[in-house]
Amino acid sequence: MIRLRQVSRCFQLGDQQVRGLDALDLEVADGEYLAITGASGSGKSTLLNILGLLDAPDAGEFWLNAEPTAGLSEERRASLRSRQIGFVFQAFHLIPRLTALENIELPMLLAGLVPAERRRRSLRLAERLGLGERLRHRPAELSGGQRQRVAIARAMVMQPALLLADEPTGNLDSQSGAEVVALLEELNAEGLTLILVTHDAQHAARAHRQLQLRDGRILSDRRQGAA
């Protein structure tokens, strides 16, 4: 599904150039559950932004589902993000004036799906995620765990093959965080490729594969059961 070769990304901070990623090589197969860890500034978010087609490398090559991403038009990148990639963030990024149901439906509205299909998919996901009684509530009327469930439903409603989760438990209490991780793992067990950025060592240890970054490079790449 994912292949990176010698990918680098630099940023200019004042008169100093900072290397976010440094000639990084990475392959992620369909259905993998990968946790990315590392200190602040290690390159985790930079890598996730590139994988999600929100940013592009300065050098190197990135293939998504065997399609080279270099030189893609913004329209094609937006189409790939919409159809193949789901995003879950620490800060939820729900639209305050919309209800939970309207937030879930938003990606389908932007993609031009008809109202009946939008409603069918949204209600099915909401029921599965335990949101059935909260769909008419706005984000401010929901708990943190409920808001993150709405965000997960919104990320999954276009039926992507890849889910990128950036610190999805960072704003949650321990119980809600554990429930969110269990939900993401359930989706992965059904074939979804899951890439989780986290500072929580316990959550990272649950992943089938753990990638640790330092200074934009891979410090370690371990799989469950590996010596």
C-alpha positions in Angstrom: 0.0 0.0 0.0 2.7 2.5 1.0 6.3 2.8 -0.2 8.7 5.6 0.6 12.2 5.8 -0.8 14.8 8.3 0.4 12.0 10.8 1.4 13.3 14.0 2.9 11.4 17.1 4.0 13.0 20.4 5.2 11.5 23.5 6.8 12.9 27.0 7.1 12.7 28.4 10.6 14.1 31.9 10.5 17.6 31.6 9.2 17.9 27.9 10.1 16.9 24.9 8.0 15.3 22.1 10.0 15.1 18.6 8.5 11.8 17.0 9.3 12.5 13.8 7.5 16.0 12.6 6.4 16.2 10.2 3.5 13.6 7.9 5.1 12.7 4.5 3.6 9.4 2.8 4.6 7.0 0.2 3.4 3.6 -0.5 4.9 1.5 -3.4 3.7 -2.3 -3.5 3.4 -3.9 -4.3 6.7 -0.9 -3.4 8.9 -1.3 -1.8 12.3 1.7 0.5 12.7 2.4 2.8 15.7 4.8 5.7 15.2 6.6 7.1 18.3 9.3 9.5 19.0 10.0 12.8 20.9 8.6 16.1 19.8 10.4 17.2 16.6 11.3 13.6 15.6 9.3 13.8 12.4 6.1 11.9 13.3 3.6 14.6 12.2 5.7 15.4 9.1 5.6 11.8 8.1 1.9 11.5 8.7 1.2 14.7 6.6 3.1 13.2 3.7 1.4 9.8 4.0 -2.0 11.7 4.0 -1.1 13.8 1.0 -1.4 16.9 3.0 2.3 17.7 2.3 4.8 16.6 -0.3 8.5 15.6 0.2 11.3 17.8 -1.0 13.2 14.8 -2.2 12.6 11.0 -2.6 9.6 9.0 -3.9 6.3 8.1 -2.3 3.9 5.5 -3.9 0.4 5.0 -2.6 -1.3 1.9 -3.8 1.4 1.6 -6.5 0.6 5.1 -7.8 3.5 7.6 -7.7 2.4 10.7 -5.9 5.1 13.1 -7.2 3.6 15.6 -9.6 0.0 14.8 -8.8 -2.4 17.7 -9.4 -4.1 19.1 -6.3 -7.4 17.8 -7.6 -6.0 14.3 -7.8 -4.5 14.5 -4.4 -7.8 15.7 -3.0 -9.6 12.8 -4.7 -7.2 10.3 -3.2 -7.5 11.8 0.3 -11.3 11.8 0.0 -11.6 8.2 -1.3 -8.7 6.3 0.2 -7.6 8.0 3.4 -9.3 8.7 6.7 -7.9 11.2 9.3 -8.4 11.2 13.1 -6.8 14.0 15.1 -6.2 14.8 18.7 -8.3 18.0 18.5 -11.3 16.3 16.8 -11.7 19.1 14.3 -15.5 18.9 14.3 -17.5 21.8 13.0 -19.2 23.4 16.1 -22.4 24.5 14.4 -23.1 21.1 12.9 -24.7 18.2 14.7 -22.9 14.9 15.2 -24.9 13.5 12.2 -24.1 16.4 10.0 -20.4 16.2 10.9 -20.3 12.5 9.9 -22.1 13.3 6.7 -19.8 16.1 5.6 -17.2 14.1 3.6 -20.0 12.5 1.6 -21.6 15.8 1.0 -18.3 17.2 -0.4 -18.0 14.0 -2.5 -21.4 14.5 -4.0 -23.2 11.4 -2.6 -26.9 11.6 -2.7 -28.8 12.4 0.6 -30.3 8.9 1.0 -26.8 7.3 0.8 -25.3 9.8 3.1 -28.0 9.1 5.7 -27.7 5.4 5.3 -24.0 5.2 5.8 -24.0 7.8 8.7 -26.7 6.0 10.7 -25.1 2.6 10.2 -21.7 3.9 11.5 -23.2 5.9 14.3 -25.1 2.9 15.6 -22.0 0.8 15.5 -20.0 3.4 17.4 -22.6 3.9 20.1 -23.7 7.3 19.0 -27.3 6.6 18.1 -28.8 8.8 20.9 -26.3 11.7 20.4 -26.7 12.4 16.7 -28.7 15.5 17.1 -26.3 17.0 19.5 -23.6 19.5 18.6 -19.9 18.9 19.6 -20.1 21.2 22.6 -22.8 18.9 24.0 -20.7 15.7 23.7 -18.1 14.3 25.9 -14.5 14.0 24.6 -14.9 10.3 23.9 -18.1 10.9 22.0 -16.5 13.7 20.0 -13.7 11.3 19.0 -16.2 8.7 18.0 -17.9 11.2 15.8 -14.5 12.0 14.3 -13.8 8.3 13.7 -17.2 7.9 12.0 -16.5 10.9 9.8 -13.1 9.4 8.9 -14.6 6.0 8.0 -17.8 7.1 6.2 -16.1 7.2 2.8 -14.8 3.6 3.4 -11.1 4.4 3.1 -8.4 1.7 3.0 -6.0 3.7 5.2 -6.7 5.5 8.5 -4.1 7.9 9.9 -4.6 8.7 13.6 -2.5 11.5 15.1 -2.6 11.3 18.9 -6.3 10.3 18.9 -6.3 9.8 22.7 -4.4 12.9 23.6 -7.4 14.9 24.8 -9.2 11.9 26.4 -9.2 10.4 29.9 -7.7 6.9 30.2 -11.0 5.0 29.9 -12.2 6.9 26.9 -8.7 6.6 25.3 -8.7 2.9 25.8 -12.2 2.6 24.2 -11.0 4.7 21.2 -7.9 2.5 20.7 -10.0 -0.7 21.0 -12.4 0.7 18.3 -9.5 1.5 16.0 -8.1 -2.0 16.5 -11.5 -3.5 15.7 -11.5 -1.6 12.4 -8.0 -2.8 11.7 -9.0 -6.4 12.4 -11.5 -6.0 9.5 -8.7 -5.1 7.1 -8.2 -1.4 7.5 -4.6 -0.3 7.4 -4.0 1.7 10.6 -1.2 4.1 11.3 -1.2 5.5 14.8 1.0 8.4 16.0 1.2 8.3 19.8 3.2 9.3 22.8 1.5 6.6 24.9 3.9 3.6 25.2 1.1 1.3 26.3 -1.0 2.1 23.2 2.1 1.8 20.9 2.9 -1.6 22.4 -0.5 -2.9 21.2 0.3 -2.3 17.6 1.6 -5.2 15.4 4.5 -3.0 14.4 6.3 -0.1 16.2 8.3 2.5 14.4 10.4 4.9 16.5 11.7 8.1 14.9 14.5 10.4 15.9 15.6 13.5 14.0 13.6 12.5 10.9 15.1 9.0 10.7 14.0 5.6 11.7 15.6 4.7 15.0 13.9 1.3 15.3 11.4 -0.8 13.5 10.0 -3.7 15.5 7.2 -6.2 15.0 5.3 -8.1 17.6 7.1 -11.3 18.5 10.4 -10.1 16.9 13.5 -10.4 19.0 
